[in-house]
Amino acid sequence: MIKSAAHRIRQQPPRFQARLWRRPVAVAAASFLIVLTLAALLAPQIAPYDPLAQNLRATLQGPSVEHALGTDHLGRDVLSRVLYGASASLAAAIQAVLIAVVIGVPLGLAAGYFGGWFDRVVSWLIDVLYAIPLLLLAMGLLAVIGAGLANAMLAVGIALSKNFAQLTRAVVLAEREELYVHGAQAVGATVPRILFRHLLPNVAPALIVQIFLTFGNIILIESALSFLGLGVQVGQPSWGTMLAESRVYVRVQPFLPIPPGMAITLSVLAFNLLGDTLRDTFAAGPSVSVGRRRPKPTITASSVPIAPTPSLLEVNGLQVQFMTDDGQRFTVLDDITFDIQPGETFGLVGESGSGKTMTSLAIMGMVPSPGVISSGSICFAERELITMTPHQLQTVRGREIGMVFQESVTALNPVMKIGRQVAAPMRTHLGLSQNAAYERAAELLALVGIPAPRQILDSYPHQLSGGMAQRVAIARAISCQPRLLIADESTSALDVTIQSQILELLMMLREQFDMAMLLISHDLGVIARMCDRTAVMYAGQIVEIAETPDLFAAPRHPYTADLLATRPRTDIGHSAMRVIQGRVPPLHDQPTGCRYHPRCALAEDVCRQAPIALEALDDGRRASRCVRIGALIAAAQPELPSLQPDPQDSATEVLEPKGPRR
């Protein structure tokens, strides 16, 4: 079935082309431009006369059999000069567009992607160029570099590069926060590859429209400069020079300015109509869809001895802050401390907005701008990640740490085939050839349970279901056999059946590749089933860490207890589902003391006075950020949700906890 579907896709015309050619204006404009291009290319063969040949006995003649468009004041054939003028105009337009694109697009890509001072400098240059009239700027540059068509188009290309830089920057600013860009960063893609292989194809539709509109603009500018004598050399055929020469003799031969004038008008009109139609067609179709440099943080150590054995990943005192335009700082992660052992599955659980995803992005060195890691330490395999250079981080991402994002379809580049996306990390990190990487990609797709993997290699993300796209994302994340896999809500967008299959797949891959896993979820059943140890997050802090069975059986923080109490139950009839009153506090209004005290039934004055530290319990086997643990134990209710499998619960397999892996 997959094979037949792929065959039908190949047999169908592309949607964009089908929509475009259904527009009569697009067909008419494209047809005219094709004829114009062929006439310009074949001008030496189809022109009836030499455009420079003079015949003073046949000057200023009107259209006739010998001269279809008449002759000029020197007896030169007007039709021949129009055809050769088309060659000059199109060649000049191509030269200027290439210069504008080569200068403007890289500047816009870099400014939009990097931001910061470079973006401000580029924006300032664009504003300066926009403040000067285009024709005046071109004439000023010509005064410096000299007249001539090549110099004129160089000046025009430099002047018009601002349009491409501004457009590219604007699109990249919107695209750089898309998940597929984070996905490319997570597999260790280099900055040039992200810019030109991932971002540029998604900017291409807007650039194509801009190129066609610019062609029409440049033809008009070239004609104006040639009219003023600043373009082609005197005597050479050009639509602008033909207009300039005809104005002297327009009373004697009124038809003389019409051929070059119509050529300019129709050409500019065709380019603009086609550009507008392309823009409308792109807009009507289905959408396809690294901030500022971090200051070196203060490395701090934690007082919580969570695990005495050497850890694969150690996060100590991590703090992430975001700065507003008026200089205010909001702390989104505060004193995050945990560790992950080799081969262990470590869970992060909490309500939406608690900071789980930001923690994973901080580990990957992908905190979005204007966020910064202001303090703390992230040590992976005895190497400090925070102080690594961007190039050093690229060698870790994808090669030693893989990441699977929540929205699998949007985490894949919509304009790049699956094969290229899965093979890219192996070519970057393992140095495999294209054929070897594609072969390995097919093996990986088969490993994660995708049927007909070689067919899928030639597919695009939008042609896959959510479950298949998630399997592709997992295959890409494990392609270089990383030591740590971060799975950020990797099953939350899937139905229950597919969710169970993905969880089984992750467990199988963990065993097969002997890798550790950081599993982020808000689903307590997934955490209970998958994780050896679990950390509970609330309002940007870890409030409890424990081995998963201990955490579920005897929580040591009121938020954990309340979170467990909200789980649906089938053993107490039709009682109302419990909910946690209130909401997670906003970043700009965090409560003093324990951040959970406004919603906590056990809170007392001591909970509101000062920040609560994460303290070790049970000889370091667990930790809690609570000073009312004794009251919590005393207030424990016998109806706390049981962890034993319920025979009437269809999700029993998902909710059954597992013991620590030894």
C-alpha positions in Angstrom: 0.0 0.0 0.0 2.9 2.4 0.8 4.5 1.5 -2.5 1.3 2.2 -4.5 0.8 5.5 -2.6 4.4 6.6 -3.3 3.8 5.6 -7.0 0.7 7.8 -7.1 2.5 10.7 -5.6 5.2 10.5 -8.3 2.6 10.3 -11.0 0.7 13.3 -9.8 1.8 16.8 -10.9 3.2 19.0 -8.1 0.4 20.9 -6.4 2.1 24.2 -6.8 2.5 23.8 -10.5 -1.1 22.7 -10.9 -2.3 25.8 -9.0 0.0 28.1 -10.9 -0.9 27.0 -14.4 -4.6 27.3 -13.6 -4.1 31.0 -13.5 -4.4 32.6 -16.9 -2.4 35.6 -16.0 0.5 33.4 -15.0 0.3 31.5 -18.2 0.2 34.7 -20.3 3.1 36.3 -18.4 5.3 33.2 -18.5 4.6 32.7 -22.2 5.6 36.3 -23.0 8.8 36.0 -21.0 9.7 32.7 -22.6 9.3 34.3 -26.0 11.3 37.3 -24.9 14.1 35.1 -23.6 14.2 33.0 -26.8 14.3 36.2 -28.9 17.1 37.6 -26.8 19.1 34.4 -27.1 18.5 33.9 -30.8 18.8 37.6 -31.7 21.9 37.0 -34.0 20.1 34.3 -35.9 16.6 35.9 -36.2 17.4 39.6 -36.5 16.9 40.6 -40.1 19.7 43.2 -40.1 22.8 44.1 -38.3 21.6 46.4 -35.5 24.6 48.8 -36.2 24.3 48.8 -40.0 23.3 52.3 -41.2 21.4 53.3 -44.4 21.1 57.0 -44.7 18.9 56.7 -47.7 16.2 55.0 -45.6 16.0 57.0 -42.4 13.0 57.5 -40.2 10.8 55.1 -42.1 7.6 53.7 -40.7 6.8 49.9 -40.7 7.1 48.3 -44.1 7.7 44.9 -45.6 11.5 45.5 -45.6 11.6 47.0 -42.1 8.7 45.6 -39.9 9.1 48.2 -37.2 10.7 50.9 -39.5 14.1 52.6 -39.2 15.7 55.2 -37.0 17.4 58.5 -37.8 20.5 56.6 -39.1 18.5 54.1 -41.1 19.1 51.2 -38.7 16.5 48.5 -38.5 14.3 49.1 -35.4 13.2 45.4 -35.1 16.8 44.2 -35.1 17.7 46.8 -32.4 14.8 45.8 -30.3 15.8 42.2 -30.4 19.5 43.0 -29.5 18.2 45.4 -26.9 16.3 42.5 -25.3 19.6 40.7 -25.0 21.2 43.7 -23.3 18.3 44.3 -20.9 18.0 40.7 -19.8 21.8 40.2 -19.4 21.9 43.4 -17.3 19.0 42.2 -15.2 20.5 38.8 -14.6 23.8 40.4 -13.6 22.2 42.8 -11.2 19.9 40.2 -9.6 22.8 37.8 -9.1 24.8 40.6 -7.3 21.8 41.5 -5.2 21.1 37.9 -4.2 24.8 37.0 -3.5 25.1 40.1 -1.2 21.7 40.3 0.3 20.7 36.7 1.0 23.7 35.6 3.1 23.5 38.9 5.0 19.8 38.3 5.7 20.4 34.6 6.7 23.2 35.5 9.1 21.4 38.5 10.6 18.2 36.6 11.2 19.8 33.5 12.6 22.5 35.0 14.8 20.7 38.2 15.9 22.5 40.4 18.4 24.9 43.1 17.3 25.3 41.7 13.8 21.6 41.9 13.2 21.6 45.5 14.5 24.4 46.5 12.1 22.7 44.8 9.1 19.4 46.5 10.0 21.1 49.8 10.2 22.7 49.4 6.8 19.4 48.4 5.3 17.7 51.5 6.8 20.5 53.7 5.4 20.1 52.2 1.9 16.3 52.6 2.0 16.8 56.3 3.0 18.5 57.0 -0.3 16.5 56.9 -3.5 17.5 53.9 -5.6 18.3 55.7 -8.8 20.2 58.4 -7.0 22.2 55.8 -5.1 23.1 54.0 -8.4 24.1 57.2 -10.1 26.3 58.1 -7.1 28.1 54.7 -7.3 28.6 55.1 -11.0 30.3 58.4 -10.3 32.8 56.5 -8.2 33.3 53.4 -10.3 32.7 54.9 -13.7 30.0 54.6 -16.4 29.2 51.5 -18.5 26.5 48.8 -18.4 28.6 46.4 -16.2 29.3 49.1 -13.6 25.8 50.3 -13.8 24.4 46.9 -12.9 27.0 46.4 -10.2 25.7 49.7 -8.6 22.1 48.6 -9.1 22.8 45.2 -7.6 24.4 46.7 -4.5 21.6 49.1 -4.1 18.9 46.4 -4.4 20.7 43.9 -2.1 18.9 45.6 0.7 15.5 44.2 -0.5 16.8 40.6 -0.4 18.6 41.1 2.9 15.5 42.5 4.6 13.2 39.8 3.2 15.6 37.0 4.1 16.1 38.3 7.6 12.4 38.7 8.2 11.6 35.1 7.1 14.6 33.6 9.0 13.5 35.4 12.2 10.2 33.6 12.0 11.7 30.3 10.9 14.6 30.0 13.3 12.4 29.1 16.2 10.7 26.3 14.3 11.2 22.8 15.6 13.0 21.6 12.4 15.7 24.1 13.1 16.1 22.9 16.7 16.1 19.3 15.3 19.0 20.2 12.9 20.9 21.7 15.8 20.1 18.7 18.0 21.8 16.3 15.5 24.9 18.5 15.4 24.4 20.2 12.0 26.9 23.0 11.4 25.8 26.6 11.1 26.4 26.8 7.3 24.4 23.6 6.8 21.5 25.0 8.9 21.6 28.2 7.0 21.8 26.9 3.5 20.3 23.4 3.7 17.5 24.0 6.2 16.6 27.7 6.3 17.4 28.8 2.8 15.0 26.3 1.1 12.2 27.5 3.3 13.0 31.1 2.4 13.1 30.2 -1.3 9.4 30.8 -2.1 9.6 34.4 -0.9 13.0 34.9 -2.7 11.6 33.6 -6.0 8.8 36.1 -5.9 11.2 38.9 -5.0 13.6 37.9 -7.9 10.8 38.2 -10.5 9.7 41.5 -9.1 13.3 42.7 -9.1 13.8 41.7 -12.7 11.1 44.0 -13.8 12.5 46.8 -11.6 16.0 46.4 -13.0 14.8 46.5 -16.6 13.2 49.8 -15.8 16.3 51.1 -14.1 18.7 49.9 -16.8 16.5 51.6 -19.4 16.5 54.8 -17.3 20.3 54.8 -16.9 20.8 54.1 -20.6 18.4 56.9 -21.4 20.6 59.2 -19.4 23.8 57.9 -21.1 25.0 56.0 -18.0 24.3 52.5 -19.3 25.4 50.9 -22.6 27.9 52.6 -24.7 26.8 55.1 -27.3 25.5 53.4 -30.4 24.9 50.0 -28.8 21.3 48.7 -29.0 19.4 49.2 -25.8 15.8 50.0 -25.2 16.7 53.0 -23.1 19.1 54.5 -25.7 16.5 53.9 -28.4 14.0 56.0 -26.4 16.6 58.7 -25.8 17.3 58.9 -29.6 13.7 58.8 -30.6 12.6 61.9 -28.6 14.5 64.1 -31.0 12.7 62.8 -34.0 9.3 62.0 -32.5 7.6 64.8 -34.5 9.0 63.5 -37.7 8.4 59.8 -37.0 5.8 59.4 -34.1 6.1 55.6 -34.3 9.8 55.6 -33.5 9.5 55.5 -29.6 6.6 52.9 -29.6 8.7 49.7 -30.2 11.2 50.3 -27.3 8.5 51.7 -25.1 6.2 48.8 -25.6 9.1 46.4 -25.1 9.9 48.0 -21.7 6.3 48.2 -20.7 5.4 44.6 -21.6 8.5 43.1 -20.1 8.2 45.0 -16.7 4.5 44.1 -16.7 5.1 40.4 -17.4 7.7 40.1 -14.6 5.5 41.9 -12.1 2.4 39.9 -13.0 4.3 36.6 -12.8 5.8 37.7 -9.5 2.4 38.7 -8.1 0.9 35.4 -9.3 3.7 33.4 -7.7 3.2 35.2 -4.5 -0.6 34.5 -4.5 0.0 30.9 -5.4 2.5 30.3 -2.7 0.1 32.0 -0.2 -2.8 29.8 -1.3 -0.9 26.6 -1.0 -0.3 24.5 2.0 2.2 26.0 4.3 5.4 24.2 4.7 6.8 25.0 7.4 20.9 30.8 18.0 20.3 33.6 19.8 22.8 35.9 21.5 26.0 34.4 22.8 25.7 33.2 26.3 28.0 34.7 28.9 30.2 32.3 30.8 28.2 31.3 33.8 29.4 30.8 37.3 30.0 27.1 37.9 28.5 26.0 41.2 28.3 22.7 43.0 25.2 21.2 44.6 25.0 20.0 48.2 22.7 17.2 47.2 24.5 13.8 46.9 21.9 12.3 44.6 24.1 9.5 43.2 27.6 8.5 44.5 28.6 6.6 41.3 30.1 8.4 38.3 27.4 9.9 36.2 27.0 10.2 32.5 25.2 13.6 32.9 25.4 15.9 36.0 23.4 19.1 36.1 24.2 21.2 39.2 22.6 24.5 40.2 21.5 25.3 36.6 19.8 28.7 36.2 18.3 30.1 33.0 17.2 33.7 32.7 15.5 35.7 30.0 16.1 39.4 29.6 13.4 41.8 28.4 14.0 44.9 26.3 13.9 47.1 29.3 16.6 45.1 31.0 14.5 43.0 33.4 15.5 39.4 34.0 13.0 36.6 34.5 14.3 33.3 35.9 12.7 30.4 34.1 15.0 27.7 35.6 16.3 27.9 39.1 18.7 25.6 40.9 18.1 22.6 38.6 20.2 19.7 40.0 20.1 16.1 39.0 22.2 13.4 37.4 21.7 10.5 35.0 23.7 7.2 35.2 24.9 5.3 32.2 22.1 3.1 30.8 19.5 4.7 33.1 16.1 6.1 32.1 15.5 9.3 34.1 12.1 11.0 34.0 11.1 14.7 34.2 7.5 15.1 35.1 5.4 18.2 35.9 2.6 20.5 34.6 2.9 22.4 31.4 5.1 25.4 31.9 7.1 23.9 34.7 10.4 24.1 32.7 10.9 20.5 31.5 11.5 21.4 27.8 13.7 24.4 28.7 15.9 22.0 30.8 16.4 19.8 27.8 17.3 22.8 25.6 19.8 24.0 28.2 21.5 20.6 28.2 21.7 20.7 24.4 23.0 24.3 24.4 20.0 25.5 22.5 18.4 28.0 24.9 16.5 30.4 22.6 17.4 34.0 22.5 17.2 36.2 24.6 17.6 33.4 27.2 21.0 32.8 28.8 22.4 30.2 31.2 23.3 32.6 34.0 24.8 30.1 36.4 25.3 26.4 37.1 27.1 23.4 35.5 26.1 20.8 32.9 28.7 18.1 32.8 28.4 15.3 30.3 30.9 12.4 30.4 33.2 14.5 32.6 33.1 17.5 30.1 31.6 20.8 30.9 29.0 21.6 28.2 28.3 25.2 29.2 31.8 26.5 28.5 32.1 24.7 25.2 32.4 26.7 22.0 29.6 26.4 19.4 31.8 24.2 17.3 32.6 21.9 20.2 28.9 21.6 21.0 28.1 20.6 17.4 30.4 17.6 17.9 28.4 16.5 20.9 24.9 17.1 19.6 23.7 14.2 17.5 26.9 12.2 18.1 26.8 11.7 21.8 23.5 13.3 22.8 20.4 12.7 20.6 17.0 14.4 21.0 13.5 13.6 19.9 11.1 16.5 19.9 7.4 16.5 20.8 6.0 17.6 17.4 7.7 15.1 15.1 6.3 16.4 11.8 7.3 20.0 12.5 10.7 18.8 13.8 11.5 17.5 10.3 12.4 20.0 7.6 9.2 20.2 5.4 11.2 20.8 2.1 13.8 18.1 2.6 13.3 14.4 1.9 13.4 11.9 4.8 16.5 10.2 3.4 18.6 13.4 3.5 17.5 14.2 7.0 18.2 10.8 8.5 21.5 10.5 6.7 22.8 14.0 7.5 24.0 13.3 11.1 26.0 10.2 9.9 27.6 12.2 7.1 28.5 15.0 9.6 29.7 13.0 12.6 30.7 9.6 11.1 32.1 10.7 7.8 30.0 8.3 5.8 29.6 8.7 2.1 26.2 9.6 0.7 25.5 6.0 -0.5 26.7 4.5 2.8 24.7 7.0 4.9 21.5 6.3 2.8 22.0 2.5 3.3 22.4 3.0 7.0 19.3 5.3 7.0 17.2 2.5 5.4 18.4 0.1 8.0 17.5 2.5 10.8 14.0 3.1 9.4 13.5 -0.7 9.3 14.9 -0.9 12.9 12.3 1.5 14.2 9.5 -0.4 12.5 8.8 1.6 9.3 7.6 -0.7 6.5 9.1 -0.2 3.0 11.9 2.0 4.3 13.5 2.7 0.9 10.2 4.2 -0.2 10.0 6.4 2.8 13.6 7.7 2.1 12.2 9.5 -0.9 9.1 10.9 0.9 8.6 14.3 2.5 7.5 14.7 6.1 3.9 15.8 5.2 3.4 12.4 3.5 3.8 10.5 6.8 1.4 9.9 9.6 2.3 11.2 13.1 3.4 7.8 14.3 5.7 7.3 11.3 7.1 10.8 11.5 7.9 10.1 15.2 9.7 6.9 14.2 11.7 8.8 11.6 12.7 11.4 14.3 13.8 8.6 16.6 15.8 7.0 13.8 17.6 10.3 13.1 18.3 10.8 16.8 19.9 7.4 17.3 21.7 7.3 13.9 25.1 7.9 15.5 24.4 5.7 18.5 24.4 8.5 21.1 25.2 7.7 24.8 22.2 9.8 25.9 18.8 10.2 24.3 16.5 13.1 25.3 12.8 12.3 24.5 10.8 15.5 25.0 7.1 14.5 25.2 7.7 12.1 22.4 4.3 10.4 22.7 2.0 13.1 23.9 0.6 13.9 20.4 -0.1 10.3 19.5 -3.1 8.1 20.1 -2.9 5.4 22.9 -2.1 2.5 20.5 0.7 4.3 18.7 2.0 5.8 22.0 2.4 2.3 23.4 4.3 1.2 20.3 6.7 4.2 20.5 7.3 3.5 24.2 8.1 -0.2 23.4 10.4 1.0 20.7 12.3 3.4 23.0 12.7 0.6 25.6 14.0 -1.7 22.9 16.5 0.9 21.5 17.7 1.7 25.0 18.6 -1.9 25.6 20.0 -2.5 22.1 22.3 0.6 22.1 22.9 0.6 25.9 22.2 4.3 26.1 20.8 6.4 28.9 17.5 8.3 28.4 16.1 11.5 29.7 12.3 11.1 29.3 10.2 14.2 29.6 6.5 13.8 30.0 3.4 15.1 31.8 1.9 11.6 31.7 2.4 9.8 35.0 1.7 6.4 33.5 4.5 6.8 31.0 6.9 7.8 33.8 5.8 4.9 35.9 6.4 2.4 33.1 9.6 3.7 31.7 11.8 5.4 34.3 14.3 4.1 36.8 14.4 7.5 38.7 12.1 10.5 38.4 12.4 14.2 39.1 9.3 16.3 39.6 9.4 19.9 38.4 7.3 22.9 39.4 7.6 26.5 38.4 11.1 26.1 37.1 12.5 24.1 40.0 13.0 20.4 40.8 10.9 19.8 43.9 11.6 16.1 44.3 13.9 13.3 43.0 13.5 9.6 43.8 13.5 6.1 42.4 10.2 5.8 40.5 8.5 3.1 42.7 9.4 5.1 45.9 8.2 8.3 44.4 4.8 6.8 43.5 4.5 4.9 46.8 5.6 7.6 49.2 5.9 11.1 47.8 8.0 13.5 49.8 6.7 16.8 48.4 3.1 18.1 48.6 3.1 18.9 44.8 4.1 15.3 44.0 1.4 14.0 46.3 -1.2 16.3 44.7 0.0 15.4 41.2 -0.4 11.7 42.0 -3.9 12.3 43.5 -5.1 13.7 40.2 -4.6 10.4 38.4 -7.9 8.8 37.1 -8.9 5.8 39.3 -11.2 2.9 38.7 -11.2 1.4 42.2 -13.4 4.0 43.9 -16.5 4.1 41.7 -17.7 7.3 40.1 -16.2 9.9 42.4 -15.2 13.3 41.0 -11.7 13.6 39.7 -9.4 15.5 42.0 -7.7 18.6 40.6 -5.0 20.9 42.0 -6.5 24.2 42.8 -4.8 27.4 41.4 -2.3 27.6 38.6 1.5 27.7 38.1 2.7 31.2 39.0 3.9 33.4 36.1 7.6 34.1 35.6 7.2 37.8 36.6 5.3 37.0 39.8 7.0 34.0 41.6 6.0 33.7 45.2 8.5 34.2 48.0 9.7 31.0 49.7 8.4 27.7 48.4 6.8 28.3 45.0 4.1 25.8 45.7 2.9 27.3 48.9 -0.1 29.3 47.4 -1.6 26.0 46.3 -0.4 23.8 49.2 -2.7 22.6 52.0 0.2 22.1 54.3 1.9 25.5 53.9 2.8 27.5 57.0 4.7 30.7 57.6 8.1 29.0 57.3 7.2 28.0 53.7 6.7 31.7 52.8 9.8 33.3 54.3 12.8 32.2 52.2 13.6 30.0 49.3 13.6 26.3 50.1 16.7 24.2 49.2 16.7 20.8 47.6 17.8 18.6 50.4 19.0 15.0 50.3 16.9 12.3 52.1 17.4 8.7 52.9 21.2 8.7 52.7 21.2 10.5 49.4 18.8 8.1 47.6 16.2 10.8 47.1 15.8 14.6 47.5 13.0 17.0 48.3 12.5 20.8 48.3 10.1 20.8 51.3 10.3 21.7 55.0 7.0 20.0 55.9 7.9 16.4 55.0 6.9 15.2 58.5 3.4 16.8 58.1 3.1 15.3 54.6 3.8 11.8 55.9 1.4 12.3 58.8 -1.3 13.6 56.4 -0.8 10.8 53.9 -4.2 9.4 52.9 -4.9 5.7 52.5 -6.7 6.3 49.3 -3.5 7.5 47.6 -3.7 6.0 44.1 -2.3 2.5 44.1 0.4 1.5 41.7 -0.8 -2.1 41.4 -2.3 -3.0 38.0 -6.1 -2.6 37.7 -7.6 -5.5 35.7 -10.4 -3.1 34.6 -8.0 -0.4 33.4 -7.3 -0.7 29.6 -4.1 1.3 30.1 -2.7 -1.1 32.8 0.4 -1.9 30.8 1.2 1.8 30.5 0.6 2.6 34.1 2.5 -0.3 35.7 5.7 0.9 37.3 9.0 -0.8 36.8 11.8 -1.1 39.3 15.2 0.5 39.0 17.5 -1.0 36.4 20.6 -2.6 37.9 
